[in-house]
Amino acid sequence: MRWTVVVPGALLPAPIAADVLAGATAPWLMRALGQGQAEPAASFETRGAAHLHWMWQRFGGTGEPVTAPYALHALTGKTVPEVQCWHIDPVHFAFARDHLLVAPLDDAPPSPVEAAGLAEHLRQALAEIVADRRPQLHVHGARWLLTLARPWSMQATALEGALGQSAHEHWPAGPDATEWRKLLTEVQVRWHTDSLNEAREARGERAVNALWLHGGGTWAQLPQSAFATVATAEPALRGWALASGIGAEKLLDADNVSAARGKGLSIERGLQQPAQFEAWGQWLLNLAELDATLRALHAACVGAGYDELALALAGRRQVHVVRLRRGDAWRFWRRTSPLELLTETEEEAT
């Protein structure tokens, strides 16, 4: 039995990988990668979130990952299969030379009072602009979701793929993109003059000045999951698990390794944001922390009766899976290059 941990942001761009890893302090991880068994790299046609595609396929999904309706199910317990649902997350657009940079609000997410005030502007704009009988906004902290009776036809980049990137390179495209742009512009005008944003900026916090649309689709039952346990607090991943037949009692808190009764899945995001913003000094600091985290997770897996820990190391377009099995330390003839396993190659996606 295997426990799999997904690590977004783990793969470095090929031109800088050797130089960055020269400063790495991660002795357990480097040794484990050298002794582990690597699977062939998985490549995806994605705009920056290969780990989402990889996990979506493991839950039996096809095409672009659909996250929003499953997140809504996990947050509310409700499924409305005939209604389309989108993430419509509040973000910050920052000026960076000649483009707008998509930045998160993780350091200071909107407070409940701020979220209520800003969401009311969005609801008013929805009623005025969106050609839909019943657009409904669902606000759950920093996670906002929009349900539509008349589906939008658009292709959109996952927020995880757009963070740290130019907003204009990742604008939603498709027949309904014009309606979305009108809605976004109207909301931005309303928010620009709101005293809530003025107060945020006075406190040195990022203004909530934009929305990011992504992960849209309708809820549908997924094939029976290969996993028996999922340990995460993330609504979309928990929603996928529920839709694939995993019982709610098998959804654990993050970092909670249960007794081995089938395959398990978790995710470690410490490297993701530094990689997205190319903050390689911070990436190295977080790699040292991840080294300790993975070492403890490996020990917990062994103690719980798992035969192996699989590391799904993800970049913008690829995922490298390395399986760490019991007794790998004694297989002295197996030597895999950690540099190779932590580098995103230039291969074409398949």
N, C-alpha and C positions, 0 to 999 in steps of 0.2 A: 504494500500500500504506500501511496505517495502523498506528501504534502507539497503543494506548489505555491511559491510566493512570487508575485509579479512585481518587478522593480522598474517603473517608468523612469526615463532619464538616465538609465545606466549605460547606454551605448554612446560613445564619444564620436564626433566627426573624425573621419580618417586622417585629415591633414594635421590635426593637433593631438591625436590620441596618445602617441608616444611621449610627447612633451608633458602633457597633463599627468599621465600615470607615473612619470618619473618622480613626481612629488607625492605620490600616494602613500598613506600609512594605513594599510588594511591587510595585516599579515594572515589572518585566518582566511579571508576571502580569496586572496591570491593563491594560497596553498590549496584551498578547496577547488578553485577553478582549474588549477594545474593537474589535479588528481581526478576530477569529475569526468563524466561521460557527456560530450556535447552532441546535441542533435543538429541536423541540418538547419541553417538559418531559415526562418519564415519571413517572407517579404510581402508587403501590402501596398496597394495603390491608396495611399492615405496622405493627408496633409498635416501630419505631425502627431498622430496619436495611434501608433502601431499597437500599443498594448490593448486599446479598446477593441480593435479589430480581432486581435488574437483571442481575447476573452469572449467576445461575442460569438466567434466560431466555436469555442469550447462549449458554449451553452446552446449550440445548434442553430444560431442565427446565420442568415445569409445576407449578402449585400452590405450596404453601409450600416454600422451599428445604430440601432434604435434604442435610445436610453430614456427619453422623457416619460412615456406612458408607464414604463416599469418603475421609474423613480416615484411617480405619482402613486402607483399601487403600493409601494413599500411605505410611503409616507402617510397614506390615508386609508389603506386597506380596500380601496375601491378600484374596480376595473370597469372601463367603459369602452369596449372593443370598437364600437362604431364611430367614436370621436377621436379626432387627431389631437395629439398633445406635443408641445414643444417646450424645451428649456428656453426661458427668456431671462437670463441671469443678469443682474446689475453688475457693471464693470466700470473701469476707469480708462478713458482714452487719454494717453499722454502724448504731448508733442515731442518727437524725436527726429531732429534734422528735417527731412522732407516727407515724413509720414506720421501717421497716428499709430502709437504702440498700444496694443491691448494688454492691460495690466489688471491683476486681480485686486480684490478688496479684502484679502485674507487678514491683513494686519489690523484692519478696523472695519469689519463688516457693518452694514447698517443696523442700528439698534432697532428694537421693535417699534419705537415711535417714528424713527426715520423711515423704516420700511413701510409703515402704514401711510405716512404722508406722501412718499414718492410713488407708492403703488396706486394711490387715488388718482394722481395725475395720469398714470398709465391707463387706468380703467376709463377715465374720461376720454382719452385719446382713442382707445379701442372702440368705444361707442360711436365716435365721430367718423373714424376712418375705415375700420375693418368691415368688409362686406360679409358679415356673418350674423346670423340671427342671435347666437348666444355665445359670444366670446367670453370665456371665464378665466380670470386670473387667480392662481393659487399661490399664496405667499407662505413659505415655510423657512423663516430666517433669511439666509442669503440665497436660498434656492427658490426661484420663481418658475412657475410652470403655467403655460397657456393652453387651454383646450378650445378647439374650434369645431363647429359642426360642419362648416365648409372647409375641406382640407386645403392647405397651401401646397403648391407644387414648387419645391425649391430644393437645391442642394446646399448644404451648410457645413462649415467646418466645426468640429467639436471644439468647445472652449479650451480643452486641454491641448489641442493642437494649435490654437490661435494665440495663446498667451505668449508674450514676448515677441510677437510677430507684427508685421504691418497689417492694420485692420483692412486696408483697401485690397490687399492681396487675398483676403479671405472673406470678402463680402458674400452673403448668400446670392445664389444665381438661380434663375429659372423664371417661369411665367408669372409668379406672384412676388418676385423680388421688388418690383416697383411699389407695391402696396406696403411691403415691409419697410422699405426705405422712407416712405411718407410717414409711417407710424413712428419710426425711430427719430426722424427729424422733429416731429411734433413733440415727442416726449423730451428730447434734448432741450428744446426751446423752453418748455415748461419748467424743467429741472434747473435750468441755468439761472432763473430768477427766484428760485425757492430759497427761503431763509435757512432751511435745513442744510443745504449744501454750503451756504455761506458759513454756517457754524462749524461744519466739518473742516473746512479750509482754515478757519481761524484756529482750530485745535491742531493744525498741522496734519490732518488726515486727507486722504485722497477724496476728491469730490466724486459722487456717483453721477457720472455724466453720460452714460451710454448703457445699452443693453446688448447682450450677445445671444442670438438665436441659434439653436443647434439641437441635434438629437431627436428630431421630429419623427413621428410615426403613430401608428395605432397599436394598441395592446393585442397580443395574440399568444396563445399557449406555445411554449417552446418545447422541443423534444426533451425526453427524459435526460437529465443531466448526468454527466460522467462523474460529477462531484457528489459526495454525500454530506459535506460540511463546508460552509463558507463563513469565514471570520472577517467581518468588515462592518463599519458603520455607514458605508456609502449606499444611498438609496437605490441608485441604478443597478448596482451589482446585487444588492439584496432582492430587488425586483426581478432580475433575471433568474436568480435562484428559485424564488417562489414560483415563477412562471414555468420553470422546468421540473417542478415536482418536489423540490426540497422543502421539507416541512419547516415551519417557523421556529420550531425548537432546535433545528439544526443550523440556524443563523446565529453565530456567536459574535461576541465583542471582538474588536481587532486584537490581534496577538494572543488570542485564546485558542490553544491547541487542544482539541478534545482527544479522548482515547480513540485509537485507530479502529474505525469501523467502516472504512472506505476512503476514497480520495478526498483531500481537503484543499482549500484555496484561501489565500489571503493576499494583501497588497501592501507594499512599503513605498511611500511616496517621497522619502527624504531627498532623493536626487533629482526629482522632476523639475521643480521650479528653478534651481540653479542652472540646470541644463537648458531650460527654455529661454532663460535670459543670458545665457553664455557667461555666467558668473562662476568661472572655473575654480577660483580660490575657495569660494563657498562650497562648491561641489566636492572638493577634496576634504574639507572639514566634515561635511555631511557623510562622505564615504567612510571616514573613520568611525563615525557613529553607527553607520549601517553595518560595518564590520562586526561590531559588538552585538548589534541586534540580530544579525543572521547567525552568529555563533550561538547565541542563546536560543534562537528558534530551532536550530539544528539539534541542540541538546534536548529541547522540549519534545521534538518529534521522535527522537530515539527513545526518550522516556515514555512516550505515549504509545509506542509500539509500531511506528511507521518504519518501513524499510528504506525509504529515501526521502530526501528533500530536493525538490527541483526548483532551480532559480530561472525564472523567465525574465531575462534581461532585455529591456525594451528601449528602442530609440524612436526616431521620428517615423521610420519606414520599416524597421526590422525588429524581430524578436529572436534572441539567441537563448535556447533552453539548455541548461547544464544540470545533469542529474548527479546528485551526491548520494552515493549508496553506502550502506554499512560496509566497512572494511576497505574503502577506497584508499585509505592511508597506507595500506600494505601493497597496493598495486604500483610498485615503483616503476614498472615499465610504461605506465600511462603518463604521458606528459603533454598537456595541452597548454598553449600559450594564453595566459590571462589577457595579454594585450589584444590578441585576436578576438577573444570572446567579448571584450569590452569595447570593440570598435565596430561602428556601423559602416559596412562596405558600400561601394558604389554600384552594386549589382542592381539590375532592373527588377522592379516588382513583378511578381507572378500571381 
